[in-house]
Amino acid sequence: MNTQNTPVHIHLWHRAFWLMTVANLMLTMGVYLLVPVMPDWMLYTQNLTPEETGLAMAAFGGGLFLFGCFTSFLVQRYRRNMACVFAVLLMAASIGALYYMDTQKAVIVGFTPILLQRLALGATFGVAQMILSSTLIIDTCESFQRTEANHAAAWFSRFALSLGPLAGLILGRLAGFNLVVLAAMGCAALAILHILLVRFPFRAPDDDIPTFSLDRFLLPQGWPLFFNLLMITIVMGLLMSTGLSELFYAMMMVGFLVALLAQRFVFRDADLRSEVVTGLVLQGAALLMMLTRQQAVVSFAAPLFVGFSLGIIGSRFLLFFIKLSRHCQRGTSQSTFLLGWESGIAFGLGIGYGLFYGEPSTVLQLSLVLTVAALLLYSFLTHDWFLRHKNR
């Protein structure tokens, strides 16, 4: 059957699951608070070039892949919740390094320390998010609720894509870069608190645990889905590099909420292909409006379309990865989706700042080309490939 409707179980939303989803939101917001304000800090306070700024923003995406191969070892060798807490602590420490750099007003720290900070932030966030999404969240629910749990928890990460930059812009305008950094550290601390409030029973580690493993890290057979998702999220990163306003991110959040309702009522029994195609068409329409129209309504409609598009596409691709995974690969599918989503946004930011800084029209044109290419790739290759290779 080529339709997909994720069921709703009210009993899924118990205290432990709520705590884990809020931890997921806080963890992701800790990263996205910095996205709209850190490039200007690098350019105008630290005197980095646009090329260096782009490399630093893209380094976060590379960092996501650094320690993923250790995720399975950490989860099985140590208490899984404490492994996640330790990763979030390291993430908070890497954000704290920014606070130290900014307080050294008389010293320009230079490109290399900032590059290493972004790389470390990506690495620690990647491990923390992989453990949280691939292990802790699904450990709080029954086995028959796990697909719904993955689907619901991912929405909280998606919300952070609009709420994080929105809060970062407001805080930065009102109180400066330092407060944004402190708020990001506070989000990491709240994520730790929520994780510690949930009790996870001790599990004896397996014998002969491999130190390096693709388990809970990367799903090799999912590369066409991964590449298609990467193309879509690069567009979002490119858009964010143009210096979007608070209104844009606020309307993106409205788009996410509309997408959530549309999934439940409009696409409930629709053809499996319809959500991604609709999302990419609307994303293309938003880009065309931003390129060719100056009316005030575009400021509201375009970001709403972008939020709606990312909402339904993200949900569908996540379920595709889950359906593609084999037995005991659910956690790996979650991590692979995370890598495609987050690294695409980081690489898009890097391309936008590094190659097209100060050229918003060029960024929008490139984004439109990538959107059309992603639509063609999905329609003529990825979708049929998925139907032939899915395992669930």
TAFEN-V803030 format. One record per residue. RES is the residue in three letters. NEAR is the number of other ideal C-beta (glycine too) atoms within 12 Angstrom. Layout:
BEGIN
RES|NEAR + RES|NEAR
END
This chain:
BEGIN
MET|12 + ASN|17 + THR|16 + GLN|32 + ASN|23 + THR|29 + PRO|18 + VAL|18 + HIS|20 + ILE|11 + HIS|17 + LEU|30 + TRP|21 + HIS|18 + ARG|17 + ALA|28 + PHE|32 + TRP|23 + LEU|31 + MET|40 + THR|40 + VAL|32 + ALA|42 + ASN|45 + LEU|36 + MET|40 + LEU|52 + THR|44 + MET|39 + GLY|44 + VAL|51 + TYR|42 + LEU|41 + LEU|52 + VAL|48 + PRO|39 + VAL|37 + MET|43 + PRO|42 + ASP|28 + TRP|32 + MET|40 + LEU|27 + TYR|16 + THR|26 + GLN|30 + ASN|18 + LEU|32 + THR|20 + PRO|27 + GLU|22 + GLU|27 + THR|36 + GLY|35 + LEU|31 + ALA|44 + MET|48 + ALA|36 + ALA|37 + PHE|45 + GLY|38 + GLY|28 + GLY|36 + LEU|42 + PHE|32 + LEU|27 + PHE|35 + GLY|42 + CYS|26 + PHE|30 + THR|47 + SER|35 + PHE|28 + LEU|35 + VAL|40 + GLN|26 + ARG|22 + TYR|25 + ARG|25 + ARG|37 + ASN|36 + MET|23 + ALA|35 + CYS|44 + VAL|34 + PHE|25 + ALA|41 + VAL|43 + LEU|27 + LEU|27 + MET|45 + ALA|36 + ALA|23 + SER|39 + ILE|42 + GLY|27 + ALA|29 + LEU|40 + TYR|26 + TYR|20 + MET|32 + ASP|32 + THR|18 + GLN|17 + LYS|14 + ALA|7 + VAL|14 + ILE|19 + VAL|26 + GLY|19 + PHE|24 + THR|18 + PRO|26 + ILE|36 + LEU|30 + LEU|25 + GLN|37 + ARG|44 + LEU|30 + ALA|32 + LEU|49 + GLY|43 + ALA|33 + THR|41 + PHE|50 + GLY|47 + VAL|45 + ALA|50 + GLN|51 + MET|48 + ILE|49 + LEU|52 + SER|49 + SER|47 + THR|41 + LEU|45 + ILE|48 + ILE|38 + ASP|32 + THR|38 + CYS|30 + GLU|17 + SER|15 + PHE|13 + GLN|26 + ARG|32 + THR|34 + GLU|31 + ALA|42 + ASN|44 + HIS|42 + ALA|39 + ALA|44 + ALA|44 + TRP|36 + PHE|37 + SER|45 + ARG|45 + PHE|36 + ALA|42 + LEU|44 + SER|44 + LEU|36 + GLY|38 + PRO|44 + LEU|36 + ALA|36 + GLY|41 + LEU|34 + ILE|24 + LEU|28 + GLY|32 + ARG|18 + LEU|16 + ALA|17 + GLY|22 + PHE|34 + ASN|27 + LEU|24 + VAL|39 + VAL|35 + LEU|27 + ALA|36 + ALA|46 + MET|33 + GLY|25 + CYS|38 + ALA|40 + ALA|27 + LEU|26 + ALA|46 + ILE|32 + LEU|21 + HIS|33 + ILE|40 + LEU|23 + LEU|20 + VAL|31 + ARG|15 + PHE|28 + PRO|12 + PHE|11 + ARG|16 + ALA|11 + PRO|18 + ASP|14 + ASP|8 + ASP|10 + ILE|19 + PRO|20 + THR|15 + PHE|17 + SER|27 + LEU|27 + ASP|35 + ARG|44 + PHE|39 + LEU|35 + LEU|37 + PRO|19 + GLN|25 + GLY|38 + TRP|22 + PRO|31 + LEU|42 + PHE|34 + PHE|26 + ASN|39 + LEU|42 + LEU|35 + MET|40 + ILE|43 + THR|42 + ILE|38 + VAL|45 + MET|52 + GLY|43 + LEU|46 + LEU|47 + MET|46 + SER|43 + THR|34 + GLY|27 + LEU|36 + SER|22 + GLU|25 + LEU|23 + PHE|34 + TYR|37 + ALA|25 + MET|29 + MET|43 + MET|32 + VAL|28 + GLY|37 + PHE|39 + LEU|23 + VAL|29 + ALA|37 + LEU|30 + LEU|18 + ALA|27 + GLN|35 + ARG|23 + PHE|13 + VAL|18 + PHE|32 + ARG|18 + ASP|16 + ALA|23 + ASP|18 + LEU|26 + ARG|27 + SER|26 + GLU|39 + VAL|41 + VAL|29 + THR|29 + GLY|41 + LEU|42 + VAL|28 + LEU|33 + GLN|47 + GLY|32 + ALA|27 + ALA|38 + LEU|39 + LEU|23 + MET|26 + MET|35 + LEU|25 + THR|16 + ARG|18 + GLN|11 + GLN|12 + ALA|11 + VAL|15 + VAL|25 + SER|25 + PHE|24 + ALA|28 + ALA|39 + PRO|40 + LEU|34 + PHE|39 + VAL|49 + GLY|42 + PHE|40 + SER|44 + LEU|48 + GLY|43 + ILE|41 + ILE|50 + GLY|44 + SER|40 + ARG|44 + PHE|49 + LEU|44 + LEU|37 + PHE|42 + PHE|47 + ILE|39 + LYS|32 + LEU|33 + SER|36 + ARG|21 + HIS|10 + CYS|16 + GLN|29 + ARG|35 + GLY|41 + THR|37 + SER|45 + GLN|46 + SER|46 + THR|45 + PHE|47 + LEU|51 + LEU|47 + GLY|39 + TRP|43 + GLU|48 + SER|40 + GLY|40 + ILE|45 + ALA|46 + PHE|40 + GLY|39 + LEU|49 + GLY|37 + ILE|37 + GLY|40 + TYR|40 + GLY|32 + LEU|25 + PHE|28 + TYR|29 + GLY|18 + GLU|20 + PRO|23 + SER|16 + THR|20 + VAL|36 + LEU|33 + GLN|23 + LEU|29 + SER|41 + LEU|29 + VAL|22 + LEU|35 + THR|43 + VAL|24 + ALA|25 + ALA|40 + LEU|33 + LEU|20 + LEU|26 + TYR|37 + SER|21 + PHE|16 + LEU|21 + THR|38 + HIS|31 + ASP|17 + TRP|23 + PHE|33 + LEU|21 + ARG|13 + HIS|23 + LYS|25 + ASN|21 + ARG|20
END
